[in-house]
Amino acid sequence: MNNRLRILRGERGWSQQHLGELLSVSRQSVNAIETGRYDPSLPLAFSIAELFGLTIEEVFESPSRSIA
């Protein structure tokens, strides 16, 4: 799943470690989400979106949408 997490995190000057702490996940989990190796659970995706003041659709892009 494509996402803007790295960009959003960078705009705020946050490290992966800091974002992980804010979300109660590991730095490795943040890295895996950013690189597309791991799709977050729906509750985690909502937490990420809420943290950045965005909707889930503004942070994550469905794989089926990127094909079209």
C-alpha atoms as an extended CHARMM CRD file, in Angstrom:
* protein
*
        68  EXT
         1         1  MET       CA              0.0000000000        0.0000000000        0.0000000000  PROA      1               0.0000000000
         2         2  ASN       CA              1.4250000000        3.3670000000       -1.0050000000  PROA      2               0.0000000000
         3         3  ASN       CA              1.5030000000        6.0450000000        1.6470000000  PROA      3               0.0000000000
         4         4  ARG       CA              2.7670000000        9.5520000000        2.4340000000  PROA      4               0.0000000000
         5         5  LEU       CA              3.9970000000        8.6880000000        5.9190000000  PROA      5               0.0000000000
         6         6  ARG       CA              7.6830000000        9.4220000000        5.2560000000  PROA      6               0.0000000000
         7         7  ILE       CA              6.8230000000       12.8120000000        3.7260000000  PROA      7               0.0000000000
         8         8  LEU       CA              4.4460000000       13.7540000000        6.5330000000  PROA      8               0.0000000000
         9         9  ARG       CA              6.9570000000       12.6870000000        9.1690000000  PROA      9               0.0000000000
        10        10  GLY       CA              9.7450000000       14.6060000000        7.4360000000  PROA      10              0.0000000000
        11        11  GLU       CA              7.6740000000       17.7800000000        7.2280000000  PROA      11              0.0000000000
        12        12  ARG       CA              7.4550000000       17.7410000000       11.0060000000  PROA      12              0.0000000000
        13        13  GLY       CA             11.0880000000       16.8300000000       11.5780000000  PROA      13              0.0000000000
        14        14  TRP       CA             10.1280000000       13.6450000000       13.3960000000  PROA      14              0.0000000000
        15        15  SER       CA             12.3570000000       10.5800000000       13.4680000000  PROA      15              0.0000000000
        16        16  GLN       CA             10.9060000000        7.1290000000       12.9260000000  PROA      16              0.0000000000
        17        17  GLN       CA             11.5970000000        6.4890000000       16.6050000000  PROA      17              0.0000000000
        18        18  HSD       CA              9.6120000000        9.5580000000       17.6810000000  PROA      18              0.0000000000
        19        19  LEU       CA              6.6680000000        8.6840000000       15.4370000000  PROA      19              0.0000000000
        20        20  GLY       CA              6.7290000000        5.1290000000       16.7490000000  PROA      20              0.0000000000
        21        21  GLU       CA              6.5730000000        6.4360000000       20.3100000000  PROA      21              0.0000000000
        22        22  LEU       CA              3.6160000000        8.6770000000       19.4550000000  PROA      22              0.0000000000
        23        23  LEU       CA              1.8140000000        5.6960000000       17.9140000000  PROA      23              0.0000000000
        24        24  SER       CA              2.9620000000        3.1180000000       20.5080000000  PROA      24              0.0000000000
        25        25  VAL       CA              4.7030000000        1.0030000000       17.8700000000  PROA      25              0.0000000000
        26        26  SER       CA              8.3650000000        0.2510000000       17.2070000000  PROA      26              0.0000000000
        27        27  ARG       CA             10.6570000000        2.2440000000       14.9310000000  PROA      27              0.0000000000
        28        28  GLN       CA             10.8910000000       -0.9010000000       12.8130000000  PROA      28              0.0000000000
        29        29  SER       CA              7.1160000000       -0.9000000000       12.3600000000  PROA      29              0.0000000000
        30        30  VAL       CA              7.1920000000        2.7150000000       11.1900000000  PROA      30              0.0000000000
        31        31  ASN       CA              9.9570000000        1.8380000000        8.7350000000  PROA      31              0.0000000000
        32        32  ALA       CA              8.0460000000       -1.1870000000        7.4300000000  PROA      32              0.0000000000
        33        33  ILE       CA              4.9040000000        0.9030000000        6.8880000000  PROA      33              0.0000000000
        34        34  GLU       CA              6.8520000000        3.6680000000        5.1410000000  PROA      34              0.0000000000
        35        35  THR       CA              8.5400000000        1.2250000000        2.7770000000  PROA      35              0.0000000000
        36        36  GLY       CA              5.3180000000       -0.6540000000        2.0240000000  PROA      36              0.0000000000
        37        37  ARG       CA              6.4930000000       -3.9370000000        3.5610000000  PROA      37              0.0000000000
        38        38  TYR       CA              3.7140000000       -3.8120000000        6.1580000000  PROA      38              0.0000000000
        39        39  ASP       CA              0.1400000000       -2.5730000000        5.9110000000  PROA      39              0.0000000000
        40        40  PRO       CA             -1.0640000000       -1.1670000000        9.2240000000  PROA      40              0.0000000000
        41        41  SER       CA             -4.1930000000       -2.4420000000       10.9160000000  PROA      41              0.0000000000
        42        42  LEU       CA             -7.2610000000       -0.2740000000       10.4900000000  PROA      42              0.0000000000
        43        43  PRO       CA             -7.0330000000        1.0940000000       14.0640000000  PROA      43              0.0000000000
        44        44  LEU       CA             -3.3570000000        1.9850000000       13.5130000000  PROA      44              0.0000000000
        45        45  ALA       CA             -4.1500000000        3.6060000000       10.1580000000  PROA      45              0.0000000000
        46        46  PHE       CA             -6.8200000000        5.7250000000       11.8720000000  PROA      46              0.0000000000
        47        47  SER       CA             -4.3280000000        6.6770000000       14.6060000000  PROA      47              0.0000000000
        48        48  ILE       CA             -1.7530000000        7.7130000000       12.0040000000  PROA      48              0.0000000000
        49        49  ALA       CA             -4.2710000000        9.8040000000       10.0820000000  PROA      49              0.0000000000
        50        50  GLU       CA             -5.6000000000       11.4530000000       13.2330000000  PROA      50              0.0000000000
        51        51  LEU       CA             -2.0810000000       12.2570000000       14.4350000000  PROA      51              0.0000000000
        52        52  PHE       CA             -1.4360000000       14.1850000000       11.2150000000  PROA      52              0.0000000000
        53        53  GLY       CA             -4.9290000000       15.7230000000       11.1200000000  PROA      53              0.0000000000
        54        54  LEU       CA             -5.7680000000       13.9600000000        7.8640000000  PROA      54              0.0000000000
        55        55  THR       CA             -8.1390000000       11.3010000000        6.5940000000  PROA      55              0.0000000000
        56        56  ILE       CA             -6.9140000000        7.7710000000        5.9600000000  PROA      56              0.0000000000
        57        57  GLU       CA             -7.3100000000        8.4170000000        2.2230000000  PROA      57              0.0000000000
        58        58  GLU       CA             -4.9640000000       11.4150000000        2.4740000000  PROA      58              0.0000000000
        59        59  VAL       CA             -2.2440000000        9.2500000000        4.0450000000  PROA      59              0.0000000000
        60        60  PHE       CA             -2.7380000000        5.8760000000        2.3540000000  PROA      60              0.0000000000
        61        61  GLU       CA             -3.5360000000        4.9430000000       -1.2340000000  PROA      61              0.0000000000
        62        62  SER       CA             -5.3380000000        1.7470000000       -2.0610000000  PROA      62              0.0000000000
        63        63  PRO       CA             -3.3160000000       -0.5800000000       -4.3160000000  PROA      63              0.0000000000
        64        64  SER       CA             -6.3330000000       -0.8860000000       -6.6190000000  PROA      64              0.0000000000
        65        65  ARG       CA             -6.3950000000        2.9130000000       -7.1090000000  PROA      65              0.0000000000
        66        66  SER       CA             -2.7290000000        3.0630000000       -8.1010000000  PROA      66              0.0000000000
        67        67  ILE       CA             -3.3710000000        0.5700000000      -10.9280000000  PROA      67              0.0000000000
        68        68  ALA       CA             -6.0280000000        2.7510000000      -12.5730000000  PROA      68              0.0000000000
